[in-house]
């Protein structure tokens, strides 16, 4: 979606006709244009900073938090064991995890339809780490954008070597810490600390993997940077399909801002034909992806709101109303009508509601134990003494709780006897326990070759599940 701007100057006309032909971070010669954004400041930037600090603290502290002896958050993909906010999900609950991920994707899609790329600007890990970790270190060591440009252009001297070296050492150190933190979400902080204490030689494969991941993380934020959003991330390209004229995005009010003209404090701007935009380029120099928001919504825009804060500051200085650049829709700017709900938004909302209800029902029906009783494959009935028949069964118990349980088996219907083969059933935490047993029924109690049995599975004398299975007898019983 592009806003229909009508710039007045030849320079603006040229910009309007050519800005779509290339990426804002690539020159005409096809070379990388390094972006030195000015450090933002303003109300929205402060809100984003609070959100980012909260999410960063949650990320780095999360592996150390425990609940009843287990990590508060664990995403062990290898063993398919997930702990989300203290609730353990084992491989048998994998469908719940998949359903939750689908719900999250639909949720993000719905928000993109209505609110544009608000996820990118406020919650995306790439934006949070880039703008509120690595970029902050860069501002601290090298200064604001003008000093960074000057340092980049100057010859390699002691100042440049010192600053660049300190910056990249800091970047790599944070990358290593982040890699270890990420690993803690996969295997647990206790395991990570164990690997650190043992040293790299004792776990060379894990050490090499960690260094590779740290190197990738370092490369992304030290060199690749905003190219992730403009080249690698598919979400930016999806917005062209998802957005429409009612979607709320960071937008420039071209009806109010055009025609642009330089600010003259001695003239009455309201009495001239000039718009409110004074062509100061403040919105451009703060943009982390180097675009001009006045050209309309573009693929590179991550809705970070830096241009809103910059423009509001300029409007305050020239005593004009804020909001020349603001959260709005194309329809809101062109017609003054803000209506966020349309057919697609309603359809996504209904689908999301169905997913959330389904997820809630499945989570509510989730039990602490899953039990299965199957007759032993390849076996038939056997005579057990002169008056009884027997069948061999196998019991499987999945224990989803945080401790082991002693499991007992009882035959609820009909009357009969259970003879366990082996040791008592101990269902260990998060494991599948198996046992084999005989079920013995009196011949006089069988009326057919296929009799339904009803078993009760107990733990600490508490019924945890009931299970029905068939008991096979001789065909002569059917006559």
PEHUBEL-V659227 format. One record per residue. N is the residue number from 1. OMEGA is omega in radians with two decimals (999 if undefined). Layout:
BEGIN
N_OMEGA, N_OMEGA
END
This chain:
BEGIN
1_3.10, 2_3.07, 3_-3.08, 4_-3.13, 5_3.11, 6_-3.12, 7_-3.00, 8_-3.04, 9_3.09, 10_3.12, 11_3.14, 12_3.11, 13_3.11, 14_3.11, 15_-3.11, 16_-3.05, 17_-3.02, 18_-3.02, 19_-3.13, 20_-3.02, 21_-3.10, 22_3.05, 23_-3.11, 24_-3.12, 25_3.11, 26_-3.12, 27_3.11, 28_3.13, 29_3.13, 30_-3.13, 31_-3.14, 32_3.01, 33_-3.10, 34_-3.07, 35_3.05, 36_-3.10, 37_3.06, 38_-3.14, 39_-3.11, 40_2.99, 41_-3.10, 42_-3.05, 43_-3.10, 44_3.10, 45_3.10, 46_3.08, 47_3.12, 48_3.13, 49_3.11, 50_3.11, 51_-3.10, 52_3.11, 53_3.12, 54_-3.12, 55_3.11, 56_3.09, 57_3.12, 58_-3.12, 59_-3.04, 60_3.14, 61_-3.06, 62_-3.11, 63_-3.13, 64_-3.13, 65_3.14, 66_3.10, 67_-3.11, 68_3.06, 69_-3.14, 70_3.08, 71_3.12, 72_3.13, 73_-3.13, 74_-3.13, 75_-3.09, 76_-3.08, 77_-3.09, 78_3.14, 79_-3.11, 80_3.08, 81_-3.10, 82_3.01, 83_-3.10, 84_-3.11, 85_3.05, 86_-3.14, 87_-3.08, 88_3.06, 89_-3.11, 90_3.14, 91_-3.14, 92_3.12, 93_-3.03, 94_3.13, 95_3.11, 96_3.11, 97_3.14, 98_3.13, 99_3.11, 100_3.12, 101_3.10, 102_3.12, 103_3.12, 104_3.13, 105_3.11, 106_3.14, 107_3.13, 108_3.12, 109_3.12, 110_3.14, 111_3.10, 112_3.10, 113_-3.05, 114_-2.99, 115_3.12, 116_-3.05, 117_3.12, 118_3.08, 119_-3.09, 120_-3.04, 121_-2.99, 122_-2.97, 123_-3.06, 124_3.13, 125_3.12, 126_3.14, 127_-3.09, 128_-3.14, 129_-3.08, 130_-3.00, 131_-3.00, 132_3.01, 133_-3.02, 134_3.13, 135_3.12, 136_3.07, 137_3.13, 138_3.09, 139_-3.09, 140_-3.06, 141_-3.01, 142_-3.12, 143_-3.12, 144_-2.92, 145_3.14, 146_3.11, 147_3.10, 148_3.10, 149_-3.14, 150_3.14, 151_-3.12, 152_-3.10, 153_-3.03, 154_3.13, 155_3.12, 156_3.07, 157_-3.07, 158_-3.14, 159_-3.10, 160_3.13, 161_-3.12, 162_-3.10, 163_-3.14, 164_-3.14, 165_-3.13, 166_3.13, 167_-3.06, 168_3.02, 169_3.10, 170_3.11, 171_-3.08, 172_3.10, 173_3.10, 174_3.12, 175_3.12, 176_3.12, 177_-3.14, 178_3.11, 179_3.09, 180_3.12, 181_3.12, 182_3.10, 183_3.13, 184_3.08, 185_-3.13, 186_-3.05, 187_-3.11, 188_-3.11, 189_3.12, 190_3.13, 191_3.12, 192_3.11, 193_3.09, 194_3.12, 195_-3.13, 196_-3.14, 197_-3.12, 198_3.12, 199_-3.06, 200_-3.08, 201_-3.12, 202_-3.14, 203_-3.02, 204_-3.12, 205_3.12, 206_-3.14, 207_-3.14, 208_3.10, 209_-3.14, 210_3.13, 211_3.12, 212_3.14, 213_3.10, 214_3.12, 215_3.11, 216_-3.14, 217_3.12, 218_-3.13, 219_-3.11, 220_-3.02, 221_3.11, 222_-3.03, 223_-3.05, 224_2.95, 225_-3.05, 226_3.11, 227_3.06, 228_-3.09, 229_-3.05, 230_-3.07, 231_-2.97, 232_-3.02, 233_3.13, 234_-3.05, 235_3.12, 236_3.13, 237_3.12, 238_-3.07, 239_3.08, 240_3.12, 241_-3.00, 242_-3.07, 243_2.98, 244_-3.03, 245_3.12, 246_-3.12, 247_3.13, 248_-3.13, 249_2.97, 250_-2.99, 251_3.09, 252_3.14, 253_-3.07, 254_3.12, 255_3.11, 256_-3.01, 257_-3.07, 258_-0.10, 259_-3.12, 260_3.09, 261_-3.11, 262_-3.09, 263_3.05, 264_-3.07, 265_-3.10, 266_-3.11, 267_3.05, 268_-3.04, 269_-3.14, 270_-3.12, 271_3.14, 272_3.09, 273_-3.10, 274_3.02, 275_-3.09, 276_3.13, 277_-3.11, 278_3.06, 279_-3.10, 280_3.13, 281_3.11, 282_3.14, 283_-3.11, 284_-3.02, 285_3.11, 286_-3.04, 287_-3.13, 288_3.09, 289_2.98, 290_3.10, 291_3.03, 292_-3.06, 293_3.13, 294_3.05, 295_3.13, 296_3.10, 297_-3.08, 298_-3.11, 299_-3.08, 300_-3.07, 301_-3.14, 302_3.11, 303_-3.10, 304_3.08, 305_3.12, 306_-3.14, 307_3.11, 308_3.13, 309_-3.11, 310_-3.12, 311_3.12, 312_3.12, 313_3.11, 314_3.13, 315_3.09, 316_-3.10, 317_-3.11, 318_3.07, 319_3.04, 320_3.14, 321_3.04, 322_3.03, 323_3.03, 324_2.93, 325_-3.02, 326_2.96, 327_3.12, 328_3.11, 329_3.07, 330_3.12, 331_3.13, 332_-3.14, 333_-3.06, 334_-3.06, 335_-3.10, 336_-3.11, 337_3.09, 338_3.13, 339_-3.01, 340_-3.07, 341_3.05, 342_-3.05, 343_-3.12, 344_-3.13, 345_3.12, 346_3.14, 347_3.09, 348_-3.14, 349_3.12, 350_-3.13, 351_3.12, 352_3.12, 353_3.11, 354_3.13, 355_-3.13, 356_3.09, 357_3.13, 358_3.11, 359_3.13, 360_3.12, 361_-3.13, 362_3.08, 363_-3.14, 364_-3.12, 365_-3.13, 366_-3.11, 367_3.12, 368_-3.12, 369_2.95, 370_-3.08, 371_3.09, 372_3.06, 373_-3.14, 374_3.06, 375_-3.09, 376_-3.11, 377_3.06, 378_3.14, 379_3.04, 380_3.11, 381_3.03, 382_3.03, 383_-3.14, 384_-3.01, 385_-3.08, 386_-2.98, 387_-3.01, 388_2.92, 389_3.11, 390_2.99, 391_3.11, 392_-3.13, 393_3.06, 394_-3.13, 395_3.02, 396_3.12, 397_3.06, 398_-3.12, 399_-3.12, 400_-3.11, 401_-3.08, 402_-3.14, 403_-3.13, 404_-3.08, 405_2.98, 406_-3.06, 407_3.09, 408_-3.09, 409_3.12, 410_3.07, 411_-3.08, 412_-3.09, 413_-0.10, 414_3.13, 415_-3.14, 416_-3.07, 417_3.07, 418_3.12, 419_-3.12, 420_3.09, 421_3.14, 422_-3.06, 423_3.05, 424_-3.08, 425_3.06, 426_3.13, 427_-3.11, 428_-3.09, 429_3.06, 430_-3.09, 431_3.07, 432_3.13, 433_-3.12, 434_3.10, 435_3.10, 436_-3.11, 437_3.06, 438_2.96, 439_-3.06, 440_3.09, 441_3.09, 442_-3.12, 443_-3.08, 444_-3.14, 445_-3.12, 446_3.13, 447_3.13, 448_-3.14, 449_-3.12, 450_-3.10, 451_3.12, 452_3.06, 453_3.09, 454_-3.12, 455_3.00, 456_3.11, 457_-3.02, 458_2.99, 459_-3.07, 460_3.13, 461_3.10, 462_-3.14, 463_3.13, 464_3.12, 465_2.99, 466_-3.07, 467_3.11, 468_-3.13, 469_-3.10, 470_3.03, 471_-3.07, 472_3.07, 473_-3.14, 474_3.14, 475_-3.10, 476_3.14, 477_-3.12, 478_-3.07, 479_999
END
